[in-house]
Amino acid sequence: MTLNLENLPEDVGRALHERAVAEHTTVEALAMAAIANSVEIKQPPATGKRDLSFMAAGPPLEPEVLRALEDQRWIDPELW
């Protein structure tokens, strides 16, 4: 589907452009993310990069799992 925006107010266009530059993305990607968000469709952040980290959020981990992960991250100072 192709969507063309016409009669966009100048201040809105300028704000979109400035934000796109600040986020290192395109106006099109930023507008698409805004539209998807407004209809509650989860989209990756508009960074211009192919990053799937937004899909990694899941349910909170159980306390036992968190303790096991913390035990694995422990570093024995004598080994270093």
C-alpha positions as CSV (number, residue, x, y, z in Angstrom):
1,M,0.0,0.0,0.0
2,T,1.2,3.5,-0.8
3,L,0.3,6.5,1.3
4,N,1.1,10.0,0.3
5,L,0.6,12.8,2.8
6,E,-0.5,16.1,1.3
7,N,-1.2,19.5,2.9
8,L,1.0,18.6,5.8
9,P,1.4,21.7,8.0
10,E,4.9,23.2,7.7
11,D,5.6,23.0,11.4
12,V,4.6,19.3,11.5
13,G,6.8,18.5,8.5
14,R,9.7,20.4,10.0
15,A,9.3,18.6,13.4
16,L,9.2,15.2,11.6
17,H,12.3,16.0,9.7
18,E,14.2,17.3,12.8
19,R,13.2,14.2,14.8
20,A,14.2,11.8,12.0
21,V,17.6,13.5,11.8
22,A,18.0,13.3,15.6
23,E,17.0,9.6,15.6
24,H,19.2,8.8,12.5
25,T,16.2,7.5,10.6
26,T,14.0,8.6,7.7
27,V,10.9,10.7,7.8
28,E,9.1,7.7,6.2
29,A,10.2,5.3,8.9
30,L,9.3,7.7,11.6
31,A,5.8,8.4,10.2
32,M,5.2,4.7,9.7
33,A,6.1,4.0,13.3
34,A,3.8,6.8,14.5
35,I,0.9,5.4,12.4
36,A,1.5,1.9,13.5
37,N,1.6,3.0,17.1
38,S,-1.6,5.0,16.7
39,V,-3.5,1.8,15.7
40,E,-1.7,-0.2,18.4
41,I,0.5,-2.3,16.1
42,K,3.8,-3.1,17.7
43,Q,6.7,-1.9,15.5
44,P,10.4,-1.9,16.0
45,P,11.9,1.4,17.0
46,A,12.4,3.8,14.1
47,T,16.2,3.8,14.2
48,G,16.8,2.8,10.6
49,K,18.6,-0.3,11.8
50,R,17.4,-3.9,11.6
51,D,17.2,-4.6,15.3
52,L,14.9,-7.3,16.7
53,S,15.5,-6.6,20.4
54,F,11.9,-5.2,20.6
55,M,10.7,-8.8,20.2
56,A,12.8,-10.1,23.1
57,A,10.6,-8.6,25.9
58,G,8.8,-11.5,27.6
59,P,7.2,-12.3,30.9
60,P,9.3,-11.5,34.0
61,L,11.7,-14.2,35.1
62,E,11.0,-16.3,38.1
63,P,13.1,-15.6,41.2
64,E,14.9,-19.0,41.0
65,V,15.9,-18.2,37.4
66,L,17.2,-14.8,38.3
67,R,19.3,-16.3,41.2
68,A,20.7,-19.0,38.8
69,L,21.6,-16.3,36.3
70,E,23.3,-14.2,39.0
71,D,25.3,-17.3,40.2
72,Q,26.6,-17.8,36.6
73,R,27.7,-14.2,36.4
74,W,29.8,-14.4,39.5
75,I,33.6,-14.1,38.9
76,D,36.1,-15.7,41.2
77,P,38.8,-13.1,41.8
78,E,41.4,-15.8,42.4
79,L,40.9,-17.1,38.8
80,W,41.7,-13.7,37.5
